[in-house]
């Protein structure tokens, strides 16, 4: 499986989506971002099912930025299914959420999240977090090869 | 008398005694009225009862009789007056005696002529009679006091005993003839009938009080009474013996005196005979002549004279001896040959100027003789010859001594003489032959009356005679002789007489003691029988008083005895219960049978549960405790079973159990409410921390982005405004955190009341329709559905459910919203149904999670909090909600609320 230098952002809040995309755009990673707006869409995208069946560029993204609170299938369920599937078993998943609940963090790591990042309310902080995360996962991190 | 209980022994005593007194008194008064001796004395030949005595007896009898009828119209007055009257009669009579006073009181009823037997003052009762009446009156008065006052009790018994004792003494002494002649100090004597009546009345008092007396002094008293009776008997016996002894001595002393006188007379006559024969001058001349001429004519004359003397004096012989002792002449044709005694006789005669009576002497033929001698002297006084008159003692003297003038078995008189250290019996004893001159006793044997007599003792002497018999003797010397007279009677004879007299009296005493013992034993037994009856009744009352049904069962399982509680438990009379099968009275007869079989096999059961069936149908839950009971040999006789009613216990247990159940239910409800509240808080904080921040972040983010991307194009003022937005967003973030903290500390109160959900439903739908007037939604609302809950919260529930239905039917061309009730799982459910978008049942689990949505914002807007709110409200009420739906075919939400427990419970 090839690892294209793309990011899958799973985010149902359009404003958060805009702000994340803007932050990635500032570091020239915006053209490598695909967006899913709910959990089911994310799964369909990753497994090339539903509306994404036979999607062009069937490679998996370098990293999935996954919100927890998602319509239809929530983030943790998405993560569980990804880890249950051999194709996405090792796919890096970063939980990106507004929650600062200890419970959510614990459940995320238990479900196999690679990282847990909280969205700050403060814009500058938020932008910097997203930028560093994008650089890290797309540039610094060496994913496992199978 | 306060004590006689009807039907008791004492009461019977009282009736008899009072009746006796009244009847006897009446008879005697009639006797006096008609001057009939038998009626006056009642006992024929006995002393008569005086009129005053008879009257007093009637009064005492009435007092006794009416005291027992206290409730009668006589009340207490009549007995008191009667008692007072009897006491005054006695007291007055005593005063007459003491002050030697005779106001005619004794004769006021009837006149009695003077000189009546045993009467010192005509018509006056005996002094002891008067005393007895006073004592009786005091005893009666004392016994009227409350019985528990012990001193009066003792006084009554003591006085009663005294009266009985006096009467007894009077009765006894009345039997002795000497007493009948003299009485007490020569005063009037109590009549036997009077004594008998006093005995009966005294005994009544004693017996009545006896029953009331405590055991502590009963037996000492009984002992003292018996001792007193015995002592009186002994005293009387001894007095009687002394009296008889004195009388006997008087008799024998008289006899002794008489005999001694006769002997003295006899001796004198003998001496006179001898003196006369020897002293005359004719005899002197004739003797002198005869001595000169022994064969002369005077010999015949002298012989004739001797014969005359012999015949006239009743002598055995008349003789003339020469002074040398030679026999000169003898009246008897064949005179006894001379003996040494004859020689001594002649010698002693010569030595004495007077006639001499010789000692007794025995002739050759064994006969005992006594001789009197006189000397025939010449004118010069010289002895010429000695005249001897010889008597055979057996012919006259001995019979004279021995004869006893009154009939007596043992009485005898004899004379004795001292010879040196011996006392010699001179005549024949009555009880032994051959004693004359043969029986000798040494003077050292002073116990023998004859020895005492010979030693000079005179008068009465008690000793042992020659036979060894105890005797009473009279001793006296015979004047002018060396002889001593002894007159004696065997003590045995005296005592025989006393005994024969006393035997009757002892018999009377014995009978009295026996009677007293019998009465005592009878009373004692009666008391104990009563005690046993009381004890038995006490035990039975214990059994009957038990609230537990008690029952005894035979080895065959038949009921042998029951108590009242058993009758109450079964509703079956005792008589019908006994003899029937024990197991018949239980709801489970087989189990009851198994129960008593277990008792017989194991000896007991403990807390064996059974249910007794009452005839009226009610059932008593009981626990049986039972054990076998045995006879003296240890054989099993049956089962004793006691039931403990535990119906109320069971009832209490049941209500306790229900209380516990309802408590548990309430705890469950509370827990559910608490859980719901906790969940709510948790979700709220989650929402605040997660979702409320996103819009803030957007406001803040885009403001910043605007400044970054277009800051150059914006005037300074615009950049200032954006800065304000950022600041406000940051401020709101802080406010949210504050609100969150606040909400965690707040919990609302839950009010429960009836809420008309149908009406509520209509109202909310109306509001929704007014908000979107362009929509046409069909409403089907079942009227009159009422739930119990907090009205405000019920409105929230209904608003959310109906709002959702309204919203999700937005793309439906013919929307229908329904509200109705149905019953499932035994409870009512309220249902809100629509025909809108519906959802996939696969995700139904998230439906009620806060901020979980099954639809995207661009499909149906919303924040995902409504159903979570609904569920939390229902959970707080203790209710539940669930949903059924299908994608595109609408959704149905069903919820239920708990029914109110009791009507008065408005809050929980």
Interface residues (C-beta under 8 A of the other chain):
Chain A: X12 X13 X15 X16 X18 X19 X22 X37 X38 X68 X69 X71 X72 X74 X97 X98 X99 X100 X101 X119 X120 X121 X122 X123 X124 X126 X127
Chain B: X686 X689 X690 X691 X693 X694 X695 X696 X697 X698 X700 X701 X702 X703 X704 X705 X726 X729 X730 X733 X843 X846 X851 X852 X853 X854 X855 X856 X857
